[in-house]
Every structure is written in structure tokens, then in C-alpha cells.
Amino acid sequence: MEFTAKDFMRYFKAVVDVIEEQKDYLCELDRKLGDGDHGVTMSIGWQAVNEKLENELANEEDPAKVNTTVAKTFLNAVGSSVGPLYATGFIRGAKVIKGKTVINDQDLAEYWIAFGRGIQERGGARVGEKTMVDTLEPFLNELEAKVKKSGDFVGAFTSAVHQAKKGMESTKDLLSKKGRSSRLGDRSIGVQDPGATSCYLILETFLNYVNNKVEKVG
């Protein structure tokens, strides 16, 4: 499969739509754990990205430039802790594909691994602390293992997103140990983490985009 700057832009536009659709749900989750504004925060960030996609990036053919601009735009628009995390992820991804106009399956696998590991390093959270890392870690482990074994990116990514969903859902049973929600103690148990949820939506949206692209080619 070949992936271009246009594909990245279409994917990011799909994320804009999904975050807008799920904004209220993300806020509802966050009201039980924090300030109640996670959905609004994500929406602000992705709407700023959308503005760039429709204007400055409209004719961009460099996938790395698209990702770097998305990263910086999201960071500048979002003041909360999630801004630097996603910015780091997309900038790390951009470095993997720098200098390439057409991205292949191996490049995409390396892009997503760099994205996820970048977020982990920047945030410093671990599995079990009720954060987006509970979504990312199982996703990354599965993606790395499956790509290495089969070389089939779409199959590996599909399996990885399945593991990401399990990780996201596992946060319902976890005690929050990071951020504002950690003050809730046992009251944080029983609620799915909003950050883990929005992270899953971003991964799932890419899978949906890739599947649609494969179907059209087929």
C-alpha cells in the first residue's frame, strides 16, 4: 500500500470529524474524573488542525511537513498536557518519513511505533496508571510483534487496534494515578479514562481510513 501527503490529510480530516462527533462523550467521561473539558480541548486542537489542512497545507505534497505542521498547530491550540504529548508523537512520526513523498507499509509501521513511543517518553506514564498509555502500550507491542512476524501492515495494525481497544476498556477498572483524577482515589474506579478513549479513536480512525483505501484499490 502507498500512502501520500494527501492520504495523511484525508486521515487527519477524518480525525477532526470523529473528535467532533465524540466531543460530548469525551467530556462526559472527563466530568467523572477531571475538569470535564477533554472533549472540548481535543475539539479545539483538531479544529485548529482542520484550518491548516484546508488552507496552508491544501497543496502540500510532503508527508513529513504535513505531520510537523499538524503537531505544532495542535500544540499551539491546546494548552493542557495533551498538547505536548500528541505534538511529540506526530513530530517523531514525521522524522521517520522525512524526505519521502510516498510511504510504504514498513514506513507506516515505523511511523506509528515512533508516534506511540514518543508519547510514552514525553508523558512518562506506565500501563496501569489510567492514562492513554493503557491504550498505546498494548497497541505498540502488538504492532511491533505482528509486523516483524508477517510484514503485513494492515493485518498487524488491525490486530494492534484490537489490543488498543482492550487497553482502553481496561482503564474502567483502574485506580487513577496521574493528573487531577488521581485525587479521587477509589472513586476513579469504574470510569473509562477519557485520554485513553480519545487516543483509541485516533488509532481506530486510521484503521478505518486504511481499510477504505484498500477496498477502493481492490
N, C-alpha and C positions, 0 to 999 in steps of 0.2 A: 504494500500500500504506500502511495506517495501522499505526503502532507505538505501543504504550502502555507505561505503567509495568509492567503485568502481563507484557507481551512481554519487556521487559528482564529482569524477574525470572526468567522461564522460561529465557531465554537464559543468564543467569548460573548458573542451576541446571544447565544442560547443560554449562557450562564446568567446574563442580565435578565432575561425573561424568567428563568426559573427562580432566581432570588426574589424577583418582584412578586411572583406567584406565591412564594412560600414566606414572604416577609412577615405576615401576621402570625403564622405558625411559629416561626423562629422567635418572635417577640413573646409569644405565649409561653414557650419553654423558658425563655430568659426571665420572665416575670416571676417564675417559681424559684429561680436560682440567683438572679442578679438584678441589674437595673431595668430589665425588660426592654432593652433597646437593640438587641443583637440584630434583629431583622432590619430595623431602620438603618443601623450602622452599615450592614452589608449592602443594603439598597443604595445608600449614599455613595459608597465606594464604587459599586458596579454601574451606577448611573453616570458617574464621572468618567468611567472607562468607556461607556457607550458613546459619550460625547466625543471622545478621542477617536473611537472606531468610525464614527460617521463623518468626521472632519479630517483631522490631521493624518490619520492612518488609512484613510479611504483607498488610496492607491499604493500603499506600501507593499513591497514585494520581499522584504527581508523579515523572515520569521523571528529572528532574534530581536530585531528592532521593535516589532510588534509586542513581544513579550516584555521587553525592557520598559517600553512606554506604558504598558498596562500596569506593571509593577509600580513604577514611580507615580502614576496617576492615582492608583488605589491608595498608596501610602500617603500622598498629599491630601486626599479627600477624607481619609479615615484617621481620626486622632487616637482611637483606642488601641489596645495591644494587638489586635488582629491585623492592623495595617502593616506593621513591620514584618509580621510572620508571612503573610501572603506575598508581600513585596520581595522578601528574601527568596521564597520558593520560586517565583516566576523569574527572578534575576538569575538564580542558579540554573534554572531550566534554559534560559536564554544563552548562557555560557556554553552549554552542551551543544547547541545547534548553531553557534556563531559561524558565520561565513558560508552557510548553506542556504540555498533557496528552495531546495526540495528535500524533505525529511523522510527517511525510510523507517521501517519498523524498529530496527535497532536503535536509531536515533530517538524515536518516541519513547522507547523503554528507558533509555538513559535520561531523557528529559524528565520523565515523571519520577524516576528514582532521585534525581538531583533536586527536583521540586520538593519532594517529601522529606528528604534528609536535611535540606536547607531549613525547612520549617522546624524540624525537630531540634536542630542545633541552635537555632535562634531562640526558640522558646524554652528549651531546657526541661520540658516536661517528659514524664515517663508513662508507660502504659499503666493503667490502674489509678491514675490521678484525676480522672474525669475531665479530659480535655480532648481537643481534636487529634492528639497523638493516639488516642484509643481507636480512632478511625484509620489514621495513617500507618501506624506500625504494622498491623496485620496486612494491610494493602501492600505495603512495600515488600514485606517478607515474601508474600505470595507472588508478587510480580517478578521479583528477582529470581526466585526459585523456578518458576514456570518458564520464564524467558530463557534462562540458562539451560533448562532441560529440553525444551521443544523448539525454541526460536520463533514460536508463533505468538506475535504480539497481541493480536486481537483476542485469541484464546486465553492468553496469560492475563490480559487486562480484565477480561470478563470475570475470570476466577478471582482476581485481586479485588475487584469491586464487590464481589460477593462476600469476601472476607472483611472488607471495609464496612459493609452493612452490619455484619455480626459485631464488629468492634464498636460501631456507633450504638447499636442496641444494648451492648453490654454496659454502657455508661449509666443506664437506668438503675442498675444495682450497685453502683459505686458511690463511695463517700467522696465528696469533693475535697481536693487537697490544694487547689490552686485558685488564686483570684478571690473576688468578692464572695463567691458562693461557698468558699471554704469556711466562712464564718457561720454557716448554717449548721455545720456538724451533721448529725444524723438526719436532719430534715432535708438534706440534699439527696438522700437516697430515694429512689422511686421516680426520679425525673431524668429524662434523657438530656444529655448535655447539648446546648444549642450550638456551640462551636464545633463539636463532633458531627452534628447534624448538617450544618452548612458545608462543612468540608466534604461530607459524603455526597451532598447534592452536586458539588463541583466535579467530583470524580464520576458520578453517575451520568452527568450531562455529557461528559467527554465520551463515555462508553456509548451512549445513545447516538451521539453525533457520528462516531466511528462506524457503528452498526448501520446507520442510514447510508453512510458513504459507501460501505461495502456492498449493500443491497443495490445501490444505483449502478455501481461498477459491474456487479454480477448480472 
